[in-house]
Amino acid sequence: MEGLPEIMEDVMWNSTKLIWIDLSYNELVNIDSCLLEFPNLKCLYMHKNYIRNLDEVKKLQRLPDLQSLTLYGNDIEQI
């Protein structure tokens, strides 16, 4: 996910207004803090990755408008 905000800025006008992103099937093991640079996210798909730590998911609490989040297919454990 390195460089995601910069890439989005290159391909999208005013990328901070992004409201939906699908990061499913990307073999992600953590939730990168760069997602917090999209404060208007309402829908985030992250199913079928390798996220295991509940603390990773809790990072998303800082997205004030997040309404829909998919995480099925991740083996999340409360540690």
PDB file of N, CA, C and O in Angstrom:
ATOM      1  N   MET A   1       0.821  -1.194   0.000  1.00  0.00           N
ATOM      2  CA  MET A   1       0.000   0.000   0.000  1.00  0.00           C
ATOM      3  C   MET A   1       0.859   1.249   0.000  1.00  0.00           C
ATOM      4  O   MET A   1       0.357   2.373   0.026  1.00  0.00           O
ATOM      5  N   GLU A   2       2.165   1.027  -0.030  1.00  0.00           N
ATOM      6  CA  GLU A   2       3.081   2.155  -0.050  1.00  0.00           C
ATOM      7  C   GLU A   2       2.814   3.036  -1.273  1.00  0.00           C
ATOM      8  O   GLU A   2       2.765   2.549  -2.402  1.00  0.00           O
ATOM      9  N   GLY A   3       2.645   4.309  -1.037  1.00  0.00           N
ATOM     10  CA  GLY A   3       2.439   5.261  -2.116  1.00  0.00           C
ATOM     11  C   GLY A   3       1.007   5.387  -2.592  1.00  0.00           C
ATOM     12  O   GLY A   3       0.751   6.112  -3.553  1.00  0.00           O
ATOM     13  N   LEU A   4       0.061   4.708  -1.957  1.00  0.00           N
ATOM     14  CA  LEU A   4      -1.335   4.756  -2.393  1.00  0.00           C
ATOM     15  C   LEU A   4      -1.892   6.175  -2.464  1.00  0.00           C
ATOM     16  O   LEU A   4      -2.496   6.524  -3.477  1.00  0.00           O
ATOM     17  N   PRO A   5      -1.720   7.008  -1.441  1.00  0.00           N
ATOM     18  CA  PRO A   5      -2.262   8.366  -1.538  1.00  0.00           C
ATOM     19  C   PRO A   5      -1.695   9.154  -2.730  1.00  0.00           C
ATOM     20  O   PRO A   5      -2.424   9.896  -3.388  1.00  0.00           O
ATOM     21  N   GLU A   6      -0.413   8.993  -3.000  1.00  0.00           N
ATOM     22  CA  GLU A   6       0.203   9.717  -4.118  1.00  0.00           C
ATOM     23  C   GLU A   6      -0.327   9.198  -5.461  1.00  0.00           C
ATOM     24  O   GLU A   6      -0.587   9.978  -6.378  1.00  0.00           O
ATOM     25  N   ILE A   7      -0.481   7.895  -5.563  1.00  0.00           N
ATOM     26  CA  ILE A   7      -1.011   7.318  -6.801  1.00  0.00           C
ATOM     27  C   ILE A   7      -2.441   7.789  -7.031  1.00  0.00           C
ATOM     28  O   ILE A   7      -2.806   8.161  -8.146  1.00  0.00           O
ATOM     29  N   MET A   8      -3.238   7.773  -5.987  1.00  0.00           N
ATOM     30  CA  MET A   8      -4.626   8.214  -6.120  1.00  0.00           C
ATOM     31  C   MET A   8      -4.701   9.688  -6.512  1.00  0.00           C
ATOM     32  O   MET A   8      -5.573  10.086  -7.285  1.00  0.00           O
ATOM     33  N   GLU A   9      -3.802  10.481  -5.986  1.00  0.00           N
ATOM     34  CA  GLU A   9      -3.775  11.903  -6.337  1.00  0.00           C
ATOM     35  C   GLU A   9      -3.445  12.091  -7.818  1.00  0.00           C
ATOM     36  O   GLU A   9      -3.942  13.018  -8.458  1.00  0.00           O
ATOM     37  N   ASP A  10      -2.605  11.204  -8.358  1.00  0.00           N
ATOM     38  CA  ASP A  10      -2.237  11.285  -9.775  1.00  0.00           C
ATOM     39  C   ASP A  10      -3.369  10.888 -10.715  1.00  0.00           C
ATOM     40  O   ASP A  10      -3.461  11.410 -11.826  1.00  0.00           O
ATOM     41  N   VAL A  11      -4.228   9.974 -10.284  1.00  0.00           N
ATOM     42  CA  VAL A  11      -5.263   9.459 -11.182  1.00  0.00           C
ATOM     43  C   VAL A  11      -6.662   9.990 -10.886  1.00  0.00           C
ATOM     44  O   VAL A  11      -7.609   9.700 -11.618  1.00  0.00           O
ATOM     45  N   MET A  12      -6.787  10.758  -9.826  1.00  0.00           N
ATOM     46  CA  MET A  12      -8.113  11.192  -9.395  1.00  0.00           C
ATOM     47  C   MET A  12      -8.066  12.638  -8.916  1.00  0.00           C
ATOM     48  O   MET A  12      -7.172  13.026  -8.164  1.00  0.00           O
ATOM     49  N   TRP A  13      -9.021  13.412  -9.352  1.00  0.00           N
ATOM     50  CA  TRP A  13      -9.119  14.781  -8.885  1.00  0.00           C
ATOM     51  C   TRP A  13      -9.629  14.771  -7.448  1.00  0.00           C
ATOM     52  O   TRP A  13     -10.655  14.156  -7.157  1.00  0.00           O
ATOM     53  N   ASN A  14      -8.922  15.445  -6.555  1.00  0.00           N
ATOM     54  CA  ASN A  14      -9.296  15.562  -5.141  1.00  0.00           C
ATOM     55  C   ASN A  14      -9.519  14.195  -4.495  1.00  0.00           C
ATOM     56  O   ASN A  14     -10.618  13.878  -4.039  1.00  0.00           O
ATOM     57  N   SER A  15      -8.473  13.408  -4.469  1.00  0.00           N
ATOM     58  CA  SER A  15      -8.573  12.033  -3.970  1.00  0.00           C
ATOM     59  C   SER A  15      -8.963  11.942  -2.495  1.00  0.00           C
ATOM     60  O   SER A  15      -9.386  10.877  -2.046  1.00  0.00           O
ATOM     61  N   THR A  16      -8.835  13.004  -1.748  1.00  0.00           N
ATOM     62  CA  THR A  16      -9.250  12.940  -0.339  1.00  0.00           C
ATOM     63  C   THR A  16     -10.759  12.746  -0.210  1.00  0.00           C
ATOM     64  O   THR A  16     -11.253  12.428   0.872  1.00  0.00           O
ATOM     65  N   LYS A  17     -11.484  12.933  -1.294  1.00  0.00           N
ATOM     66  CA  LYS A  17     -12.935  12.732  -1.282  1.00  0.00           C
ATOM     67  C   LYS A  17     -13.329  11.304  -1.643  1.00  0.00           C
ATOM     68  O   LYS A  17     -14.516  11.000  -1.770  1.00  0.00           O
ATOM     69  N   LEU A  18     -12.339  10.424  -1.808  1.00  0.00           N
ATOM     70  CA  LEU A  18     -12.596   9.021  -2.117  1.00  0.00           C
ATOM     71  C   LEU A  18     -13.530   8.431  -1.065  1.00  0.00           C
ATOM     72  O   LEU A  18     -13.283   8.568   0.133  1.00  0.00           O
ATOM     73  N   ILE A  19     -14.608   7.770  -1.512  1.00  0.00           N
ATOM     74  CA  ILE A  19     -15.567   7.220  -0.552  1.00  0.00           C
ATOM     75  C   ILE A  19     -15.631   5.691  -0.571  1.00  0.00           C
ATOM     76  O   ILE A  19     -16.270   5.096   0.297  1.00  0.00           O
ATOM     77  N   TRP A  20     -14.978   5.044  -1.546  1.00  0.00           N
ATOM     78  CA  TRP A  20     -15.073   3.594  -1.672  1.00  0.00           C
ATOM     79  C   TRP A  20     -13.768   3.044  -2.212  1.00  0.00           C
ATOM     80  O   TRP A  20     -13.203   3.596  -3.157  1.00  0.00           O
ATOM     81  N   ILE A  21     -13.289   1.966  -1.623  1.00  0.00           N
ATOM     82  CA  ILE A  21     -12.075   1.314  -2.129  1.00  0.00           C
ATOM     83  C   ILE A  21     -12.156  -0.185  -1.813  1.00  0.00           C
ATOM     84  O   ILE A  21     -12.615  -0.592  -0.746  1.00  0.00           O
ATOM     85  N   ASP A  22     -11.701  -0.977  -2.764  1.00  0.00           N
ATOM     86  CA  ASP A  22     -11.700  -2.433  -2.618  1.00  0.00           C
ATOM     87  C   ASP A  22     -10.259  -2.926  -2.583  1.00  0.00           C
ATOM     88  O   ASP A  22      -9.556  -2.870  -3.592  1.00  0.00           O
ATOM     89  N   LEU A  23      -9.823  -3.403  -1.437  1.00  0.00           N
ATOM     90  CA  LEU A  23      -8.470  -3.930  -1.256  1.00  0.00           C
ATOM     91  C   LEU A  23      -8.504  -5.433  -0.988  1.00  0.00           C
ATOM     92  O   LEU A  23      -7.589  -5.977  -0.370  1.00  0.00           O
ATOM     93  N   SER A  24      -9.537  -6.089  -1.445  1.00  0.00           N
ATOM     94  CA  SER A  24      -9.688  -7.523  -1.254  1.00  0.00           C
ATOM     95  C   SER A  24      -8.667  -8.293  -2.080  1.00  0.00           C
ATOM     96  O   SER A  24      -8.191  -7.815  -3.110  1.00  0.00           O
ATOM     97  N   TYR A  25      -8.341  -9.492  -1.612  1.00  0.00           N
ATOM     98  CA  TYR A  25      -7.450 -10.418  -2.320  1.00  0.00           C
ATOM     99  C   TYR A  25      -6.072  -9.812  -2.615  1.00  0.00           C
ATOM    100  O   TYR A  25      -5.538  -9.997  -3.708  1.00  0.00           O
ATOM    101  N   ASN A  26      -5.505  -9.100  -1.661  1.00  0.00           N
ATOM    102  CA  ASN A  26      -4.201  -8.473  -1.849  1.00  0.00           C
ATOM    103  C   ASN A  26      -3.127  -8.995  -0.902  1.00  0.00           C
ATOM    104  O   ASN A  26      -2.033  -8.435  -0.837  1.00  0.00           O
ATOM    105  N   GLU A  27      -3.428 -10.053  -0.173  1.00  0.00           N
ATOM    106  CA  GLU A  27      -2.472 -10.659   0.750  1.00  0.00           C
ATOM    107  C   GLU A  27      -1.945  -9.673   1.801  1.00  0.00           C
ATOM    108  O   GLU A  27      -0.801  -9.779   2.243  1.00  0.00           O
ATOM    109  N   LEU A  28      -2.786  -8.722   2.190  1.00  0.00           N
ATOM    110  CA  LEU A  28      -2.402  -7.738   3.199  1.00  0.00           C
ATOM    111  C   LEU A  28      -2.385  -8.393   4.580  1.00  0.00           C
ATOM    112  O   LEU A  28      -3.294  -9.148   4.925  1.00  0.00           O
ATOM    113  N   VAL A  29      -1.358  -8.104   5.359  1.00  0.00           N
ATOM    114  CA  VAL A  29      -1.280  -8.629   6.724  1.00  0.00           C
ATOM    115  C   VAL A  29      -1.560  -7.549   7.764  1.00  0.00           C
ATOM    116  O   VAL A  29      -1.771  -7.853   8.939  1.00  0.00           O
ATOM    117  N   ASN A  30      -1.561  -6.299   7.336  1.00  0.00           N
ATOM    118  CA  ASN A  30      -1.899  -5.215   8.250  1.00  0.00           C
ATOM    119  C   ASN A  30      -2.687  -4.145   7.503  1.00  0.00           C
ATOM    120  O   ASN A  30      -2.793  -4.164   6.277  1.00  0.00           O
ATOM    121  N   ILE A  31      -3.224  -3.231   8.261  1.00  0.00           N
ATOM    122  CA  ILE A  31      -3.986  -2.118   7.691  1.00  0.00           C
ATOM    123  C   ILE A  31      -3.105  -0.889   7.784  1.00  0.00           C
ATOM    124  O   ILE A  31      -2.873  -0.351   8.866  1.00  0.00           O
ATOM    125  N   ASP A  32      -2.630  -0.464   6.657  1.00  0.00           N
ATOM    126  CA  ASP A  32      -1.688   0.647   6.595  1.00  0.00           C
ATOM    127  C   ASP A  32      -2.373   1.957   6.986  1.00  0.00           C
ATOM    128  O   ASP A  32      -3.514   2.215   6.601  1.00  0.00           O
ATOM    129  N   SER A  33      -1.674   2.760   7.740  1.00  0.00           N
ATOM    130  CA  SER A  33      -2.230   4.039   8.194  1.00  0.00           C
ATOM    131  C   SER A  33      -2.473   5.012   7.047  1.00  0.00           C
ATOM    132  O   SER A  33      -3.130   6.035   7.240  1.00  0.00           O
ATOM    133  N   CYS A  34      -1.957   4.714   5.859  1.00  0.00           N
ATOM    134  CA  CYS A  34      -2.214   5.600   4.715  1.00  0.00           C
ATOM    135  C   CYS A  34      -3.706   5.662   4.389  1.00  0.00           C
ATOM    136  O   CYS A  34      -4.155   6.623   3.765  1.00  0.00           O
ATOM    137  N   LEU A  35      -4.479   4.660   4.795  1.00  0.00           N
ATOM    138  CA  LEU A  35      -5.927   4.707   4.564  1.00  0.00           C
ATOM    139  C   LEU A  35      -6.575   5.861   5.313  1.00  0.00           C
ATOM    140  O   LEU A  35      -7.637   6.347   4.923  1.00  0.00           O
ATOM    141  N   LEU A  36      -5.935   6.297   6.385  1.00  0.00           N
ATOM    142  CA  LEU A  36      -6.484   7.408   7.160  1.00  0.00           C
ATOM    143  C   LEU A  36      -6.362   8.732   6.422  1.00  0.00           C
ATOM    144  O   LEU A  36      -6.924   9.742   6.848  1.00  0.00           O
ATOM    145  N   GLU A  37      -5.634   8.727   5.324  1.00  0.00           N
ATOM    146  CA  GLU A  37      -5.528   9.930   4.503  1.00  0.00           C
ATOM    147  C   GLU A  37      -6.740  10.111   3.598  1.00  0.00           C
ATOM    148  O   GLU A  37      -6.806  11.063   2.821  1.00  0.00           O
ATOM    149  N   PHE A  38      -7.697   9.195   3.702  1.00  0.00           N
ATOM    150  CA  PHE A  38      -8.950   9.283   2.956  1.00  0.00           C
ATOM    151  C   PHE A  38     -10.098   9.384   3.956  1.00  0.00           C
ATOM    152  O   PHE A  38     -10.835   8.417   4.149  1.00  0.00           O
ATOM    153  N   PRO A  39     -10.255  10.535   4.591  1.00  0.00           N
ATOM    154  CA  PRO A  39     -11.208  10.667   5.700  1.00  0.00           C
ATOM    155  C   PRO A  39     -12.669  10.520   5.302  1.00  0.00           C
ATOM    156  O   PRO A  39     -13.525  10.365   6.172  1.00  0.00           O
ATOM    157  N   ASN A  40     -12.976  10.566   4.010  1.00  0.00           N
ATOM    158  CA  ASN A  40     -14.361  10.449   3.563  1.00  0.00           C
ATOM    159  C   ASN A  40     -14.759   9.030   3.191  1.00  0.00           C
ATOM    160  O   ASN A  40     -15.859   8.809   2.684  1.00  0.00           O
ATOM    161  N   LEU A  41     -13.867   8.053   3.440  1.00  0.00           N
ATOM    162  CA  LEU A  41     -14.195   6.668   3.113  1.00  0.00           C
ATOM    163  C   LEU A  41     -15.465   6.232   3.832  1.00  0.00           C
ATOM    164  O   LEU A  41     -15.590   6.368   5.049  1.00  0.00           O
ATOM    165  N   LYS A  42     -16.399   5.708   3.056  1.00  0.00           N
ATOM    166  CA  LYS A  42     -17.646   5.186   3.609  1.00  0.00           C
ATOM    167  C   LYS A  42     -17.694   3.668   3.490  1.00  0.00           C
ATOM    168  O   LYS A  42     -18.343   2.997   4.292  1.00  0.00           O
ATOM    169  N   CYS A  43     -17.007   3.128   2.489  1.00  0.00           N
ATOM    170  CA  CYS A  43     -17.078   1.705   2.207  1.00  0.00           C
ATOM    171  C   CYS A  43     -15.670   1.180   1.941  1.00  0.00           C
ATOM    172  O   CYS A  43     -14.959   1.699   1.080  1.00  0.00           O
ATOM    173  N   LEU A  44     -15.276   0.161   2.675  1.00  0.00           N
ATOM    174  CA  LEU A  44     -13.939  -0.409   2.546  1.00  0.00           C
ATOM    175  C   LEU A  44     -14.046  -1.927   2.518  1.00  0.00           C
ATOM    176  O   LEU A  44     -14.497  -2.552   3.478  1.00  0.00           O
ATOM    177  N   TYR A  45     -13.623  -2.506   1.399  1.00  0.00           N
ATOM    178  CA  TYR A  45     -13.627  -3.962   1.247  1.00  0.00           C
ATOM    179  C   TYR A  45     -12.213  -4.476   1.460  1.00  0.00           C
ATOM    180  O   TYR A  45     -11.288  -4.071   0.756  1.00  0.00           O
ATOM    181  N   MET A  46     -12.046  -5.357   2.418  1.00  0.00           N
ATOM    182  CA  MET A  46     -10.729  -5.925   2.712  1.00  0.00           C
ATOM    183  C   MET A  46     -10.824  -7.433   2.934  1.00  0.00           C
ATOM    184  O   MET A  46     -10.011  -8.004   3.660  1.00  0.00           O
ATOM    185  N   HIS A  47     -11.814  -8.082   2.312  1.00  0.00           N
ATOM    186  CA  HIS A  47     -11.969  -9.513   2.524  1.00  0.00           C
ATOM    187  C   HIS A  47     -10.888 -10.301   1.785  1.00  0.00           C
ATOM    188  O   HIS A  47     -10.280  -9.845   0.816  1.00  0.00           O
ATOM    189  N   LYS A  48     -10.688 -11.516   2.309  1.00  0.00           N
ATOM    190  CA  LYS A  48      -9.719 -12.462   1.744  1.00  0.00           C
ATOM    191  C   LYS A  48      -8.295 -11.915   1.715  1.00  0.00           C
ATOM    192  O   LYS A  48      -7.604 -12.026   0.702  1.00  0.00           O
ATOM    193  N   ASN A  49      -7.861 -11.332   2.810  1.00  0.00           N
ATOM    194  CA  ASN A  49      -6.471 -10.943   3.007  1.00  0.00           C
ATOM    195  C   ASN A  49      -5.917 -11.815   4.133  1.00  0.00           C
ATOM    196  O   ASN A  49      -6.491 -12.858   4.446  1.00  0.00           O
ATOM    197  N   TYR A  50      -4.822 -11.403   4.736  1.00  0.00           N
ATOM    198  CA  TYR A  50      -4.207 -12.180   5.813  1.00  0.00           C
ATOM    199  C   TYR A  50      -4.124 -11.380   7.109  1.00  0.00           C
ATOM    200  O   TYR A  50      -3.169 -11.516   7.872  1.00  0.00           O
ATOM    201  N   ILE A  51      -5.122 -10.555   7.346  1.00  0.00           N
ATOM    202  CA  ILE A  51      -5.155  -9.743   8.561  1.00  0.00           C
ATOM    203  C   ILE A  51      -5.571 -10.656   9.718  1.00  0.00           C
ATOM    204  O   ILE A  51      -6.607 -11.318   9.658  1.00  0.00           O
ATOM    205  N   ARG A  52      -4.751 -10.682  10.766  1.00  0.00           N
ATOM    206  CA  ARG A  52      -5.007 -11.573  11.902  1.00  0.00           C
ATOM    207  C   ARG A  52      -5.213 -10.819  13.211  1.00  0.00           C
ATOM    208  O   ARG A  52      -5.865 -11.331  14.121  1.00  0.00           O
ATOM    209  N   ASN A  53      -4.676  -9.636  13.316  1.00  0.00           N
ATOM    210  CA  ASN A  53      -4.646  -8.914  14.582  1.00  0.00           C
ATOM    211  C   ASN A  53      -5.804  -7.916  14.661  1.00  0.00           C
ATOM    212  O   ASN A  53      -5.928  -7.033  13.812  1.00  0.00           O
ATOM    213  N   LEU A  54      -6.638  -8.059  15.670  1.00  0.00           N
ATOM    214  CA  LEU A  54      -7.771  -7.157  15.857  1.00  0.00           C
ATOM    215  C   LEU A  54      -7.323  -5.706  16.017  1.00  0.00           C
ATOM    216  O   LEU A  54      -8.045  -4.793  15.617  1.00  0.00           O
ATOM    217  N   ASP A  55      -6.152  -5.483  16.592  1.00  0.00           N
ATOM    218  CA  ASP A  55      -5.652  -4.111  16.749  1.00  0.00           C
ATOM    219  C   ASP A  55      -5.462  -3.432  15.392  1.00  0.00           C
ATOM    220  O   ASP A  55      -5.594  -2.212  15.290  1.00  0.00           O
ATOM    221  N   GLU A  56      -5.157  -4.203  14.360  1.00  0.00           N
ATOM    222  CA  GLU A  56      -5.046  -3.636  13.013  1.00  0.00           C
ATOM    223  C   GLU A  56      -6.391  -3.068  12.572  1.00  0.00           C
ATOM    224  O   GLU A  56      -6.455  -1.977  12.005  1.00  0.00           O
ATOM    225  N   VAL A  57      -7.438  -3.795  12.830  1.00  0.00           N
ATOM    226  CA  VAL A  57      -8.783  -3.366  12.435  1.00  0.00           C
ATOM    227  C   VAL A  57      -9.195  -2.117  13.213  1.00  0.00           C
ATOM    228  O   VAL A  57      -9.867  -1.238  12.674  1.00  0.00           O
ATOM    229  N   LYS A  58      -8.796  -2.046  14.465  1.00  0.00           N
ATOM    230  CA  LYS A  58      -9.173  -0.904  15.301  1.00  0.00           C
ATOM    231  C   LYS A  58      -8.613   0.416  14.787  1.00  0.00           C
ATOM    232  O   LYS A  58      -9.122   1.478  15.147  1.00  0.00           O
ATOM    233  N   LYS A  59      -7.580   0.373  13.957  1.00  0.00           N
ATOM    234  CA  LYS A  59      -7.049   1.602  13.354  1.00  0.00           C
ATOM    235  C   LYS A  59      -8.127   2.330  12.563  1.00  0.00           C
ATOM    236  O   LYS A  59      -8.103   3.556  12.452  1.00  0.00           O
ATOM    237  N   LEU A  60      -9.068   1.577  12.017  1.00  0.00           N
ATOM    238  CA  LEU A  60     -10.106   2.160  11.166  1.00  0.00           C
ATOM    239  C   LEU A  60     -11.125   2.975  11.944  1.00  0.00           C
ATOM    240  O   LEU A  60     -11.957   3.660  11.347  1.00  0.00           O
ATOM    241  N   GLN A  61     -11.071   2.911  13.259  1.00  0.00           N
ATOM    242  CA  GLN A  61     -11.978   3.719  14.071  1.00  0.00           C
ATOM    243  C   GLN A  61     -11.775   5.208  13.825  1.00  0.00           C
ATOM    244  O   GLN A  61     -12.656   6.017  14.113  1.00  0.00           O
ATOM    245  N   ARG A  62     -10.629   5.562  13.300  1.00  0.00           N
ATOM    246  CA  ARG A  62     -10.328   6.978  13.052  1.00  0.00           C
ATOM    247  C   ARG A  62     -10.888   7.470  11.719  1.00  0.00           C
ATOM    248  O   ARG A  62     -10.652   8.615  11.333  1.00  0.00           O
ATOM    249  N   LEU A  63     -11.628   6.615  11.017  1.00  0.00           N
ATOM    250  CA  LEU A  63     -12.315   7.036   9.792  1.00  0.00           C
ATOM    251  C   LEU A  63     -13.754   7.375  10.170  1.00  0.00           C
ATOM    252  O   LEU A  63     -14.577   6.473  10.327  1.00  0.00           O
ATOM    253  N   PRO A  64     -14.068   8.657  10.319  1.00  0.00           N
ATOM    254  CA  PRO A  64     -15.347   9.058  10.900  1.00  0.00           C
ATOM    255  C   PRO A  64     -16.582   8.689  10.077  1.00  0.00           C
ATOM    256  O   PRO A  64     -17.662   8.535  10.646  1.00  0.00           O
ATOM    257  N   ASP A  65     -16.456   8.544   8.762  1.00  0.00           N
ATOM    258  CA  ASP A  65     -17.617   8.284   7.918  1.00  0.00           C
ATOM    259  C   ASP A  65     -17.743   6.831   7.478  1.00  0.00           C
ATOM    260  O   ASP A  65     -18.650   6.501   6.714  1.00  0.00           O
ATOM    261  N   LEU A  66     -16.846   5.949   7.945  1.00  0.00           N
ATOM    262  CA  LEU A  66     -16.871   4.557   7.516  1.00  0.00           C
ATOM    263  C   LEU A  66     -18.178   3.893   7.949  1.00  0.00           C
ATOM    264  O   LEU A  66     -18.502   3.851   9.136  1.00  0.00           O
ATOM    265  N   GLN A  67     -18.923   3.374   6.970  1.00  0.00           N
ATOM    266  CA  GLN A  67     -20.215   2.762   7.240  1.00  0.00           C
ATOM    267  C   GLN A  67     -20.229   1.267   6.924  1.00  0.00           C
ATOM    268  O   GLN A  67     -20.987   0.509   7.528  1.00  0.00           O
ATOM    269  N   SER A  68     -19.392   0.848   5.979  1.00  0.00           N
ATOM    270  CA  SER A  68     -19.391  -0.545   5.553  1.00  0.00           C
ATOM    271  C   SER A  68     -17.954  -1.047   5.457  1.00  0.00           C
ATOM    272  O   SER A  68     -17.102  -0.428   4.819  1.00  0.00           O
ATOM    273  N   LEU A  69     -17.709  -2.179   6.105  1.00  0.00           N
ATOM    274  CA  LEU A  69     -16.375  -2.772   6.123  1.00  0.00           C
ATOM    275  C   LEU A  69     -16.533  -4.276   5.980  1.00  0.00           C
ATOM    276  O   LEU A  69     -17.265  -4.898   6.749  1.00  0.00           O
ATOM    277  N   THR A  70     -15.847  -4.874   4.992  1.00  0.00           N
ATOM    278  CA  THR A  70     -15.875  -6.330   4.872  1.00  0.00           C
ATOM    279  C   THR A  70     -14.502  -6.874   5.222  1.00  0.00           C
ATOM    280  O   THR A  70     -13.482  -6.399   4.723  1.00  0.00           O
ATOM    281  N   LEU A  71     -14.492  -7.868   6.081  1.00  0.00           N
ATOM    282  CA  LEU A  71     -13.249  -8.500   6.517  1.00  0.00           C
ATOM    283  C   LEU A  71     -13.347 -10.026   6.480  1.00  0.00           C
ATOM    284  O   LEU A  71     -12.457 -10.712   6.981  1.00  0.00           O
ATOM    285  N   TYR A  72     -14.421 -10.564   5.892  1.00  0.00           N
ATOM    286  CA  TYR A  72     -14.541 -12.019   5.909  1.00  0.00           C
ATOM    287  C   TYR A  72     -13.389 -12.644   5.129  1.00  0.00           C
ATOM    288  O   TYR A  72     -12.878 -12.062   4.172  1.00  0.00           O
ATOM    289  N   GLY A  73     -12.999 -13.821   5.550  1.00  0.00           N
ATOM    290  CA  GLY A  73     -11.873 -14.494   4.923  1.00  0.00           C
ATOM    291  C   GLY A  73     -10.532 -14.115   5.528  1.00  0.00           C
ATOM    292  O   GLY A  73      -9.496 -14.606   5.079  1.00  0.00           O
ATOM    293  N   ASN A  74     -10.530 -13.246   6.544  1.00  0.00           N
ATOM    294  CA  ASN A  74      -9.329 -12.922   7.317  1.00  0.00           C
ATOM    295  C   ASN A  74      -9.443 -13.716   8.613  1.00  0.00           C
ATOM    296  O   ASN A  74     -10.532 -13.829   9.175  1.00  0.00           O
ATOM    297  N   ASP A  75      -8.365 -14.251   9.078  1.00  0.00           N
ATOM    298  CA  ASP A  75      -8.366 -15.060  10.293  1.00  0.00           C
ATOM    299  C   ASP A  75      -8.031 -14.170  11.493  1.00  0.00           C
ATOM    300  O   ASP A  75      -6.962 -14.291  12.092  1.00  0.00           O
ATOM    301  N   ILE A  76      -8.956 -13.283  11.829  1.00  0.00           N
ATOM    302  CA  ILE A  76      -8.715 -12.286  12.881  1.00  0.00           C
ATOM    303  C   ILE A  76      -8.859 -12.912  14.257  1.00  0.00           C
ATOM    304  O   ILE A  76      -9.855 -13.567  14.562  1.00  0.00           O
ATOM    305  N   GLU A  77      -7.840 -12.695  15.081  1.00  0.00           N
ATOM    306  CA  GLU A  77      -7.825 -13.179  16.454  1.00  0.00           C
ATOM    307  C   GLU A  77      -7.745 -11.995  17.398  1.00  0.00           C
ATOM    308  O   GLU A  77      -7.040 -11.022  17.126  1.00  0.00           O
ATOM    309  N   GLN A  78      -8.455 -12.074  18.488  1.00  0.00           N
ATOM    310  CA  GLN A  78      -8.316 -11.049  19.507  1.00  0.00           C
ATOM    311  C   GLN A  78      -7.128 -11.433  20.377  1.00  0.00           C
ATOM    312  O   GLN A  78      -7.139 -12.472  21.037  1.00  0.00           O
ATOM    313  N   ILE A  79      -6.124 -10.602  20.373  1.00  0.00           N
ATOM    314  CA  ILE A  79      -4.897 -10.895  21.128  1.00  0.00           C
ATOM    315  C   ILE A  79      -4.840 -10.067  22.393  1.00  0.00           C
ATOM    316  O   ILE A  79      -3.882 -10.175  23.159  1.00  0.00           O
TER     317      ILE A  79
END
